[in-house]
Amino acid sequence: MKTVAQLLKLKAEQNQQVHTINSHQMVLEALMVMAAKNVGALPVLEDGRIVGVISERDYARKLVLKGRSSVGTPVSDIMNSPVITVDSHQSVQTCMNIMTDKHLRHLPVVENGQLLGLLSIGDLVKEAIAEQAELIQQLEQYIRGE
């Protein structure tokens, strides 16, 4: 099973860059970044450290449904915090377990306090399927005596 570091290296080059937002910026700015970059969540930084994650789901549930404005609401008001992170040595399976248990769709990868990347549940499912397909192929070859 691959590690998070290996998975981050495999991600397409355009998906390796992590787009972030500062906690004091307005939710509207976060929405504009998410729309422009076609992402569903952004790690939230304060002084270069990750302090939360804001997602489209947070916007819908914590702002729209409560009648609040995205123009005057800082990201810090609706972000998920404290943020659950993993390091680059974790396995794909461990990450899937964390995301399933905690009902997360995005998992920041942090090493020595630095944000290295952001994994989505889609990234992990794609890798798990690829690993299972490879295992099936190996078993079929074994059965055929190849």
C-alpha positions as CSV (number, residue, x, y, z in Angstrom):
1,M,0.0,0.0,0.0
2,K,1.3,3.4,-1.0
3,T,2.2,6.2,1.5
4,V,0.8,9.7,1.4
5,A,4.1,10.9,0.1
6,Q,3.9,8.5,-2.9
7,L,0.3,9.5,-3.5
8,L,1.1,13.2,-3.5
9,K,3.8,12.6,-6.1
10,L,1.4,10.8,-8.4
11,K,-1.2,13.5,-8.4
12,A,-1.4,15.4,-11.6
13,E,0.9,18.4,-11.7
14,Q,-2.0,20.9,-11.7
15,N,-3.5,19.2,-8.7
16,Q,-0.3,19.3,-6.6
17,Q,-0.5,23.0,-5.8
18,V,-2.4,23.6,-2.6
19,H,-4.6,26.7,-2.7
20,T,-5.0,28.3,0.7
21,I,-6.8,31.2,2.4
22,N,-6.0,33.2,5.5
23,S,-8.4,33.0,8.5
24,H,-9.1,36.8,8.5
25,Q,-10.2,36.9,4.8
26,M,-13.9,37.0,4.0
27,V,-15.9,33.9,3.1
28,L,-16.7,35.5,-0.3
29,E,-12.9,35.5,-1.1
30,A,-12.7,31.8,-0.2
31,L,-15.6,31.0,-2.5
32,M,-14.0,33.0,-5.3
33,V,-10.7,31.0,-4.9
34,M,-12.6,27.7,-4.8
35,A,-14.5,28.5,-7.9
36,A,-11.5,29.8,-9.8
37,K,-9.4,26.8,-8.9
38,N,-12.2,24.3,-9.1
39,V,-11.7,22.9,-5.6
40,G,-14.2,22.1,-2.9
41,A,-12.1,23.1,0.1
42,L,-9.2,25.3,1.2
43,P,-6.8,24.9,4.1
44,V,-6.9,28.0,6.3
45,L,-3.6,29.5,7.4
46,E,-2.5,31.9,10.2
47,D,1.1,32.9,10.2
48,G,1.9,30.1,7.7
49,R,0.4,27.4,10.0
50,I,-2.8,25.4,9.2
51,V,-5.5,26.3,11.6
52,G,-8.6,25.0,9.8
53,V,-10.3,24.0,6.6
54,I,-13.2,25.7,4.9
55,S,-15.3,23.9,2.4
56,E,-18.3,24.5,0.2
57,R,-20.3,22.4,2.7
58,D,-19.3,24.8,5.5
59,Y,-20.6,27.7,3.4
60,A,-23.9,26.1,2.7
61,R,-24.6,24.9,6.3
62,K,-23.0,27.6,8.4
63,L,-23.8,30.7,6.3
64,V,-26.5,30.2,3.7
65,L,-28.9,28.2,5.9
66,K,-28.4,30.7,8.7
67,G,-29.0,33.7,6.6
68,R,-25.5,35.1,7.1
69,S,-23.6,37.1,4.5
70,S,-20.4,35.8,2.8
71,V,-19.2,39.4,2.3
72,G,-18.9,40.3,6.0
73,T,-18.1,36.9,7.5
74,P,-14.5,36.0,8.1
75,V,-13.3,32.5,7.2
76,S,-12.4,31.9,10.8
77,D,-16.1,32.0,11.8
78,I,-17.1,29.0,9.7
79,M,-14.0,26.9,9.2
80,N,-13.5,23.5,10.7
81,S,-11.1,23.7,13.5
82,P,-9.1,22.1,15.0
83,V,-8.0,20.5,11.8
84,I,-7.2,16.8,11.5
85,T,-4.0,16.3,9.5
86,V,-1.8,13.4,8.5
87,D,1.9,13.2,7.8
88,S,3.5,11.9,4.6
89,H,4.4,8.6,6.1
90,Q,0.7,7.5,6.6
91,S,-0.7,4.8,4.4
92,V,-3.7,5.3,2.0
93,Q,-5.7,2.9,4.1
94,T,-5.0,4.9,7.3
95,C,-6.1,8.1,5.6
96,M,-9.3,6.4,4.3
97,N,-10.0,5.2,7.8
98,I,-9.6,8.6,9.3
99,M,-11.7,10.3,6.7
100,T,-14.5,7.7,7.1
101,D,-14.5,7.8,10.9
102,K,-14.4,11.6,11.0
103,H,-16.7,12.2,8.0
104,L,-14.1,14.2,6.2
105,R,-13.8,14.9,2.5
106,H,-10.4,16.6,2.6
107,L,-7.3,15.8,4.6
108,P,-4.3,18.1,4.8
109,V,-0.9,16.6,4.8
110,V,1.5,18.3,7.2
111,E,5.2,17.6,7.9
112,N,7.2,19.6,10.5
113,G,4.4,22.2,10.7
114,Q,4.5,22.8,6.9
115,L,1.5,22.1,4.6
116,L,2.6,19.7,1.9
117,G,-0.7,18.9,0.2
118,L,-4.4,18.2,0.5
119,L,-5.9,14.8,-0.2
120,S,-9.5,14.4,-1.2
121,I,-11.6,11.3,-0.6
122,G,-11.6,10.9,-4.4
123,D,-7.7,10.8,-4.5
124,L,-7.8,8.0,-1.9
125,V,-10.6,6.0,-3.5
126,K,-8.9,6.2,-6.9
127,E,-5.7,4.8,-5.4
128,A,-7.4,2.1,-3.5
129,I,-9.2,0.9,-6.7
130,A,-5.9,1.0,-8.6
131,E,-4.2,-1.1,-6.0
132,Q,-7.1,-3.6,-5.9
133,A,-7.0,-3.9,-9.7
134,E,-3.3,-4.6,-9.6
135,L,-3.8,-7.3,-7.0
136,I,-6.5,-8.9,-9.0
137,Q,-4.2,-9.0,-12.1
138,Q,-1.4,-10.5,-10.0
139,L,-3.7,-13.2,-8.7
140,E,-5.1,-14.0,-12.2
141,Q,-1.5,-14.4,-13.4
142,Y,-0.7,-16.6,-10.5
143,I,-3.7,-18.8,-11.2
144,R,-2.8,-19.1,-14.9
145,G,0.8,-20.0,-13.9
146,E,2.4,-17.0,-15.5
